């Protein structure tokens, strides 16, 4: 990293006045970390002892972001679907499981009762009790 400051007579100053905006943004990014200089130094020392397996890192990138992984985990928890007479039967995403007869009285055909929503992939648990 290029150093933007220097000490002159014991005072920190910006080396090149044309880089004052860059120096301010770099300082702001550093302050956003909320780390003290001592904590940064500890991290630097600790990182020297860390071995990174880049093949694993590439594998983890293929799995998606932590947010995507949490969403996928939530979709594996069964969502209870209960058929109610004269009401639409929908998944959490809004996908509607249509009835063959369209009269609101007859149950959804067994072939439409999938284990997972065909639209969003949510795991489903059908409650056949009316």
C-alpha positions in Angstrom: 0.0 0.0 0.0 1.3 3.4 -0.9 1.8 5.6 2.1 0.0 8.9 1.8 1.3 10.6 4.9 4.6 11.3 6.5 5.8 12.9 9.8 7.3 16.3 9.6 8.6 17.7 12.9 6.6 15.1 14.8 3.3 16.0 13.0 1.5 13.8 10.5 1.0 15.5 7.2 -0.2 14.5 3.7 2.8 14.0 1.5 1.2 15.1 -1.8 -1.4 17.8 -1.4 -3.1 16.7 -4.7 -3.9 13.4 -3.0 -5.8 14.9 -0.1 -9.2 13.5 -1.2 -7.7 10.0 -1.6 -6.2 10.3 1.8 -9.5 11.3 3.4 -11.3 8.4 1.7 -8.7 5.9 2.8 -8.9 7.2 6.3 -12.7 7.0 6.2 -12.5 3.3 5.0 -10.1 2.5 7.8 -12.4 4.2 10.4 -15.3 2.1 9.0 -13.5 -1.0 10.1 -13.7 0.3 13.7 -10.3 -1.3 14.4 -7.6 0.3 16.4 -4.0 0.4 15.1 -3.1 -2.2 17.6 -5.9 -4.5 16.4 -4.7 -4.0 12.8 -1.1 -5.0 13.8 -2.4 -8.1 15.6 -4.3 -9.1 12.5 -1.2 -8.6 10.4 0.8 -10.8 12.7 -1.9 -13.5 12.9 -2.3 -13.6 9.1 1.4 -14.5 8.7 0.7 -17.8 10.3 -2.5 -18.6 8.3 -2.3 -21.0 5.4 -5.0 -20.4 2.8 -6.2 -23.3 0.8 -7.3 -21.5 -2.4 -8.9 -24.6 -3.9 -11.3 -24.6 -0.9 -11.9 -20.9 -1.3 -12.9 -21.4 -4.9 -15.2 -24.2 -3.8 -16.9 -22.0 -1.2 -17.4 -19.3 -3.8 -19.4 -21.8 -5.9 -21.8 -22.4 -2.9 -22.9 -18.8 -2.9 -22.9 -16.0 -0.4 -23.7 -16.6 3.2 -27.1 -14.9 2.6 -27.9 -17.3 -0.2 -26.9 -20.2 1.9 -29.1 -19.1 4.8 -32.0 -18.7 2.4 -31.5 -22.2 1.0 -31.4 -23.6 4.5 -34.7 -21.9 5.3 -36.2 -23.4 2.2 -35.4 -26.9 3.5 -37.7 -26.4 6.5 -41.1 -27.7 5.5 -43.8 -25.1 4.9 -47.2 -26.5 5.9 -49.8 -26.3 3.1 -53.3 -26.7 4.2 -56.2 -27.0 1.8 -59.1 -24.8 2.6 -62.4 -25.0 0.7 -63.0 -22.0 -1.5 -59.6 -20.5 -0.8 -56.5 -20.4 -3.0 -53.8 -22.8 -1.9 -50.4 -21.1 -2.3 -46.8 -21.5 -1.4 -45.0 -18.7 0.6 -43.7 -17.3 -2.7 -47.3 -17.0 -4.0 -47.2 -19.9 -6.4 -50.8 -21.3 -6.6 -51.5 -25.0 -6.7 -54.5 -25.0 -9.1 -57.4 -27.4 -8.8 -58.5 -29.4 -11.9 -62.2 -28.6 -11.5 -61.7 -25.0 -10.6 -64.8 -25.0 -8.4 -63.1 -24.4 -5.1 -64.6 -27.4 -3.5 -62.5 -30.3 -4.8 -59.1 -31.0 -3.3 -55.9 -30.4 -5.2 -55.0 -33.5 -7.3 -52.3 -35.7 -5.8 -50.0 -35.1 -8.8 -50.0 -31.4 -8.0 -48.9 -32.1 -4.4 -45.1 -31.9 -4.9 -42.5 -32.2 -2.2 -41.0 -28.9 -3.3 -42.6 -25.7 -4.8 -41.9 -25.8 -8.6 -41.4 -22.0 -8.6 -39.2 -21.2 -5.6 -38.0 -24.7 -4.3 -39.5 -24.3 -0.9 -40.0 -27.7 0.8 -43.7 -28.4 1.3 -45.6 -30.4 3.9 -49.2 -31.1 2.8 -51.9 -31.2 5.5 -54.7 -33.2 4.0 -57.0 -32.6 7.0 -59.7 -30.0 6.1 
